[in-house]
Amino acid sequence: MVSFRYHLVSLIAVFMALATGILVGSSLLNQSLIDSQRSTISQQQTEKDNLRRDLDTARNEVAYRNSYLDALDERLLTGRLAGQRVLLVTMPGAAGGDADGLTEILGKAGARVTGRLGISENWFATDEDDGDGAATARAREEIVRKHAIPELRGQPAAVQLAGALLTKGGADRAVAPTAKTFLEQLDRGGFLSRNNLADRADLAVILLATPADPTPTTPDRVARGIPALAAALDAAGNGVVVAAPTKAATGGVMAAIRKDNTTRRTISTVDTVEAVFGRMALVFALVEQMSGGAGHYGAATDSDAPLPPEPTPGRR
């Protein structure tokens, strides 16, 4: 007869065998998982190293491209704008770095920047605005009426502003005393800011701002006002180019100018001006404006080409 002790020992042996099997099996399974994880980590590390090398290569290529263009631009641009005076007009929020880059490359092309004119958002206020906007518009118009430039009295504010700072030629390039008063009053009223502006310019460049992220909707009055200001500057001088960084190249003001049948034939635009090649395109666009042409250049899909064609000598 089998005793109880025999059954107990048998059960203990069975459980010990099960425990031993589980322990051995889990050890083998854990080792397999560890090996698999090590292989995955090694593969990811290799991919990371490859991506870092690719990124370093891309950065080196961009640095080389920019250095190459910086060295090349003087050879290509020297004398293109010799003797020309250019007014740089910055829109609300325009980057100082972009303005500095444009000033530098205009100098390489032989031009002299007569100064910077900063336009505030208040400039674009209209009578149809709600609340303070309408009052701001009335204040601007009061300044324009009271301190009007004599030969432009009765003309819109943008036309008088352009007439104060641009000329189609002539020996007398100094900003007239009445024009200085006009600009000073607008500056005091918070409609613009001035830097130098002792002389009138032949050409004008309007620099747009990089939109914030996420991009806010540009107020309608600003979207309408910038092309109108550009048209006034174009009429007062020998040409105007509206310049925009990459993020402002599509939609908004640039699209409005490029799609309008009137402005696209008279006002030139250039996008990607934060890059060397965009700034070089701007110089050639100004030369084209001096020859009576207009075009739209850059990387955006609605641009005509990266660069203007070689211009025909002459002045409009």
Phi, psi and omega in degrees: 000132182283130184276166178296324180300322181297316178298319182296316180296322179297315179297318179298320181294321179296313180295323178294323178294319178298316180297318179297319180295317179297317181297313180295318181295318181292326178296316179294319180294317179298320179296323178294318178295318179298316179297320180295317180294320178298320179295319179295317180297317179298319180294318179294323178296319178296316178297320179297316179297320179295318178295322178295319177296320178297319180295316178298320179296316179297318178297318179295322179294319178295316179298319178296316180300315180294319178296320179297314181292323177298321179286330184277331189298324179295322178295321183278330189259342185308124177082355182298325180239032183302129178081358181272148176245131187238131174265127178259116182251119182256134178275165181306124177088001180298141184285133177297325179297321177294319179296319178296319180296321178293319179300318181296314185286330174296323176295321178296330180277359177098001181273161173241124177282118184287341179155180179243135176243113179267123179263128178269165179295334179299331181303327187269006179298147180231165178295338181278352180293155177279148170055239186296332182300315180294320178296322178296319178297318179294323179295319177297314182294329177294319177296315181298322180287316186286326185243035184299147172287124191310312184286351180240015182303135181091348179279158179300161183302318182297322180293318179292322178298315179296318180295331180288334191241353182232156177214155176269004179140184181110159184284327183274102182254352183295142175293125185294152178305318179295324178291323178298318178296317178303312181292320180298318181292321177292325176295313179298328181280357178083021181265339180201170173227152186235146174222109186071250180065041177280330183243155173278149185256165175270326187229161179226145173237127176257122181256120178275163180271156170283123181298150176290163179241115003288151186292122176282163176284126178292128179306141182302322183295326178286316179300325178279326187287324183295312176300324178294320177294318179299319179296321179293318178295321179297319181290329184278336183237206182258011176150159179216144175233130175265122185248141182219143170290169187306315185292341179258011187283335183245140180075184175059221186295317182301314180296321181298317180290318185287336183264337181287131184297331181278305186293326183292341179269348184238328183254131177268152176227149177220129176253175180063037183281358173283348180256158183300316184293330176291321179291324176296319178299325180297319179300312180295328177292323176294320177298319178295320177299319179297332180272001178095005181260174177207151179193177187227119194229153179139204184260347182293154184293336181266012176278157181281322185189167176294324182223154173292158173291162177301121187287156172275131181302148179141171180226138180281000000 
